[in-house]
């Protein structure tokens, strides 16, 4: 509920009782990302992964953290360093391998492709999988249109956008 300070106190208590708790470390890592305390977030997410290598949320959140580090004060990113791109892809592929029904991992993988301007076909395939998991998700459809635009496939991108304009309920998506 976006009450990071309240959550932090409970998570610190949980980690006092069980310092190796993968879920508590994952969640505190998420809190630290929201607070823009990226080094602390990495520490908690590393612990979460080492204690539970099947924790797909920890892998996804680590990739998300890396994507946040590269953004400016307005939340925009123009590029990722090649080693960061590779690390994010590795983390996301592990998350997908553990839980192939978690659609956000596919969306983040497509975002990495879009920003890096590499692996665009893989990004489109990932977004089609995400849409199968969450049919009608217009944010996911928009991501496919962005990827098509990056490939100069403007007709395919426009077709998607026109469908969204006709059906979108959310003013931000329609815009």
Sine and cosine of phi, psi and omega as CSV:
sin_phi,cos_phi,sin_psi,cos_psi,sin_omega,cos_omega
0.00,0.00,0.39,0.92,0.02,-1.00
0.86,0.51,0.62,0.78,0.09,-1.00
-0.89,-0.45,0.94,0.35,-0.11,-0.99
-0.86,0.51,-0.64,0.77,-0.02,-1.00
-0.90,0.44,-0.66,0.75,0.05,-1.00
-0.91,0.42,-0.70,0.72,-0.01,-1.00
-0.89,0.46,-0.64,0.77,-0.06,-1.00
-0.84,0.54,-0.69,0.72,-0.01,-1.00
-0.88,0.48,-0.71,0.71,0.01,-1.00
-0.91,0.42,-0.64,0.77,-0.02,-1.00
-0.93,0.37,-0.62,0.79,0.06,-1.00
-0.89,0.46,-0.65,0.76,0.06,-1.00
-0.89,0.45,-0.71,0.70,0.01,-1.00
-0.86,0.50,-0.65,0.76,-0.01,-1.00
-0.97,0.26,-0.42,0.91,0.13,-0.99
-0.92,0.40,-0.66,0.75,0.00,-1.00
-0.96,0.29,-0.59,0.81,-0.01,-1.00
-0.55,-0.84,1.00,0.04,-0.06,-1.00
-0.86,0.51,-0.35,0.94,-0.03,-1.00
-1.00,-0.08,0.11,0.99,-0.03,-1.00
-0.87,0.49,0.89,-0.45,-0.02,-1.00
-0.91,0.42,-0.69,0.73,-0.03,-1.00
-0.93,0.38,-0.66,0.75,0.02,-1.00
-0.91,0.42,-0.66,0.75,0.04,-1.00
-0.91,0.40,-0.64,0.77,0.05,-1.00
-0.88,0.48,-0.75,0.66,-0.06,-1.00
-0.92,0.40,-0.65,0.76,0.06,-1.00
-0.92,0.39,-0.55,0.84,0.11,-0.99
-0.87,0.49,-0.67,0.75,0.05,-1.00
-0.89,0.47,-0.69,0.72,0.04,-1.00
-0.86,0.51,-0.71,0.70,-0.02,-1.00
-0.90,0.43,-0.58,0.81,0.06,-1.00
-0.89,0.46,-0.72,0.70,0.00,-1.00
-0.89,0.45,-0.50,0.87,0.05,-1.00
-1.00,0.09,-0.03,1.00,-0.04,-1.00
0.90,0.45,0.50,0.87,0.10,-1.00
-0.98,-0.18,0.96,0.26,-0.20,-0.98
-0.92,0.38,-0.61,0.79,0.00,-1.00
-0.90,0.44,-0.68,0.74,0.04,-1.00
-0.91,0.41,-0.63,0.78,0.02,-1.00
-0.87,0.49,-0.70,0.72,0.02,-1.00
-0.86,0.51,-0.68,0.73,0.00,-1.00
-0.85,0.52,-0.73,0.69,-0.03,-1.00
-0.93,0.36,-0.64,0.77,0.00,-1.00
-0.94,0.34,-0.58,0.81,0.11,-0.99
-0.87,0.49,-0.70,0.72,0.03,-1.00
-0.89,0.46,-0.69,0.73,-0.02,-1.00
-0.87,0.50,-0.70,0.71,-0.02,-1.00
-0.93,0.36,-0.65,0.76,-0.02,-1.00
-0.92,0.38,-0.54,0.84,0.00,-1.00
-0.99,0.14,-0.48,0.88,0.01,-1.00
-0.59,-0.81,1.00,0.03,-0.03,-1.00
-0.92,0.40,-0.03,1.00,0.05,-1.00
-0.97,-0.24,0.24,0.97,-0.02,-1.00
-1.00,0.05,1.00,0.00,-0.07,-1.00
-0.89,0.45,-0.51,0.86,0.00,-1.00
-0.91,0.42,-0.63,0.78,0.01,-1.00
-0.90,0.44,-0.67,0.74,0.03,-1.00
-0.90,0.44,-0.72,0.69,0.01,-1.00
-0.87,0.49,-0.73,0.69,-0.04,-1.00
-0.91,0.42,-0.55,0.83,0.05,-1.00
-0.91,0.43,-0.69,0.72,0.05,-1.00
-0.89,0.45,-0.66,0.75,0.03,-1.00
-0.88,0.48,-0.69,0.72,0.04,-1.00
-0.84,0.55,-0.73,0.68,0.01,-1.00
-0.88,0.47,-0.58,0.82,0.03,-1.00
-0.94,0.34,-0.52,0.85,0.00,-1.00
-0.96,0.27,-0.56,0.83,-0.02,-1.00
-0.86,0.51,-0.55,0.84,-0.08,-1.00
-1.00,0.05,0.10,0.99,-0.07,-1.00
-1.00,-0.08,0.43,-0.90,0.03,-1.00
-0.99,0.13,-0.07,-1.00,-0.06,-1.00
-0.91,0.42,-0.26,0.96,0.03,-1.00
-0.99,-0.13,-0.01,1.00,0.02,-1.00
1.00,0.01,0.21,0.98,-0.02,-1.00
-0.99,-0.16,0.45,-0.89,0.05,-1.00
-0.67,-0.74,0.70,-0.71,0.03,-1.00
-0.99,-0.13,-0.51,0.86,-0.03,-1.00
-0.28,-0.96,0.29,-0.96,0.14,-0.99
-0.88,-0.48,0.54,-0.84,0.12,-0.99
-0.88,0.47,0.56,-0.83,-0.04,-1.00
-0.81,0.59,-0.62,0.78,-0.01,-1.00
-0.94,0.35,-0.52,0.85,0.05,-1.00
-0.95,0.31,-0.66,0.75,0.06,-1.00
-0.85,0.53,-0.73,0.68,-0.01,-1.00
-0.89,0.46,-0.67,0.74,0.00,-1.00
-0.90,0.43,-0.69,0.72,0.01,-1.00
-0.89,0.46,-0.70,0.72,0.02,-1.00
-0.88,0.48,-0.68,0.74,0.02,-1.00
-0.87,0.49,-0.73,0.68,-0.01,-1.00
-0.89,0.46,-0.69,0.73,-0.03,-1.00
-0.93,0.36,-0.60,0.80,0.04,-1.00
-0.92,0.38,-0.56,0.83,0.10,-1.00
-0.92,0.40,-0.70,0.72,0.02,-1.00
-0.86,0.51,-0.70,0.72,0.00,-1.00
-0.91,0.41,-0.64,0.76,0.03,-1.00
-0.88,0.47,-0.57,0.82,0.00,-1.00
-0.98,0.21,-0.71,0.71,-0.03,-1.00
-0.68,-0.73,1.00,0.03,-0.04,-1.00
-0.94,0.33,-0.05,1.00,0.02,-1.00
-0.98,-0.18,0.10,0.99,0.04,-1.00
-1.00,-0.03,0.99,-0.14,-0.16,-0.99
-0.89,0.46,-0.52,0.86,-0.06,-1.00
-0.88,0.48,-0.49,0.87,0.04,-1.00
-0.90,0.44,-0.64,0.77,0.03,-1.00
-0.92,0.40,-0.65,0.76,0.00,-1.00
-0.90,0.44,-0.68,0.73,0.01,-1.00
-0.91,0.42,-0.63,0.78,0.04,-1.00
-0.88,0.48,-0.66,0.75,0.04,-1.00
-0.92,0.40,-0.62,0.79,0.04,-1.00
-0.88,0.47,-0.67,0.74,0.04,-1.00
-0.87,0.49,-0.68,0.73,0.04,-1.00
-0.89,0.46,-0.66,0.75,-0.01,-1.00
-0.90,0.44,-0.74,0.68,-0.04,-1.00
-0.93,0.38,-0.66,0.75,-0.05,-1.00
-0.99,0.16,-0.23,0.97,-0.05,-1.00
0.84,0.55,0.64,0.77,-0.04,-1.00
-0.56,-0.83,0.62,-0.79,0.00,-1.00
0.95,0.32,0.56,0.83,-0.06,-1.00
-0.90,0.43,-0.62,0.78,0.06,-1.00
-0.90,0.44,-0.65,0.76,0.06,-1.00
-0.88,0.47,-0.64,0.77,0.03,-1.00
-0.90,0.45,-0.67,0.74,0.03,-1.00
-0.90,0.44,-0.70,0.72,0.03,-1.00
-0.87,0.49,-0.66,0.76,0.03,-1.00
-0.88,0.48,-0.66,0.75,-0.02,-1.00
-0.94,0.34,-0.54,0.84,0.08,-1.00
-0.91,0.41,-0.61,0.79,0.08,-1.00
-0.90,0.43,-0.70,0.72,0.02,-1.00
-0.87,0.50,-0.65,0.76,0.01,-1.00
-0.93,0.38,-0.52,0.86,0.10,-1.00
-0.91,0.41,-0.58,0.82,0.00,-1.00
-0.97,0.23,-0.54,0.84,0.00,-1.00
-0.73,-0.68,0.96,0.27,-0.03,-1.00
-0.84,0.54,0.65,-0.76,0.04,-1.00
1.00,0.09,0.01,1.00,0.02,-1.00
-0.95,0.31,0.96,-0.26,-0.10,-0.99
-0.95,0.32,-0.45,0.89,0.08,-1.00
-0.89,0.45,-0.63,0.77,0.04,-1.00
-0.93,0.38,-0.66,0.75,0.04,-1.00
-0.88,0.47,-0.64,0.77,0.04,-1.00
-0.88,0.47,-0.62,0.79,0.02,-1.00
-0.88,0.47,-0.64,0.77,0.05,-1.00
-0.89,0.46,-0.68,0.73,0.03,-1.00
-0.88,0.48,-0.64,0.77,0.05,-1.00
-0.88,0.47,-0.68,0.73,0.01,-1.00
-0.91,0.42,-0.67,0.74,0.07,-1.00
-0.88,0.48,-0.66,0.75,0.04,-1.00
-0.87,0.49,-0.66,0.75,0.03,-1.00
-0.88,0.47,-0.49,0.87,0.04,-1.00
-1.00,0.02,0.11,0.99,-0.05,-1.00
0.90,0.44,0.45,0.89,0.08,-1.00
-0.99,-0.14,0.93,0.37,-0.13,-0.99
-0.92,0.39,-0.55,0.83,0.01,-1.00
-0.90,0.44,-0.69,0.72,0.01,-1.00
-0.92,0.39,-0.65,0.76,0.03,-1.00
-0.89,0.45,-0.70,0.71,-0.02,-1.00
-0.90,0.43,-0.61,0.79,0.03,-1.00
-0.86,0.51,-0.69,0.72,0.02,-1.00
-0.91,0.41,-0.73,0.69,-0.05,-1.00
-0.89,0.47,-0.65,0.76,0.01,-1.00
-0.89,0.46,-0.63,0.78,0.06,-1.00
-0.90,0.45,-0.66,0.75,-0.01,-1.00
-0.91,0.41,-0.69,0.73,0.00,-1.00
-0.85,0.52,-0.62,0.79,-0.03,-1.00
-0.96,0.27,-0.42,0.91,-0.14,-0.99
-0.89,-0.45,-0.17,0.99,-0.10,-0.99
-0.92,0.38,0.72,-0.69,0.11,-0.99
-1.00,-0.06,-0.55,0.83,-0.05,-1.00
-0.99,0.16,0.83,-0.56,-0.01,-1.00
-0.85,0.53,-0.59,0.81,-0.02,-1.00
-0.91,0.42,-0.65,0.76,0.02,-1.00
-0.94,0.34,-0.68,0.74,0.01,-1.00
-0.86,0.50,-0.65,0.76,0.02,-1.00
-0.89,0.46,0.00,0.00,0.00,0.00
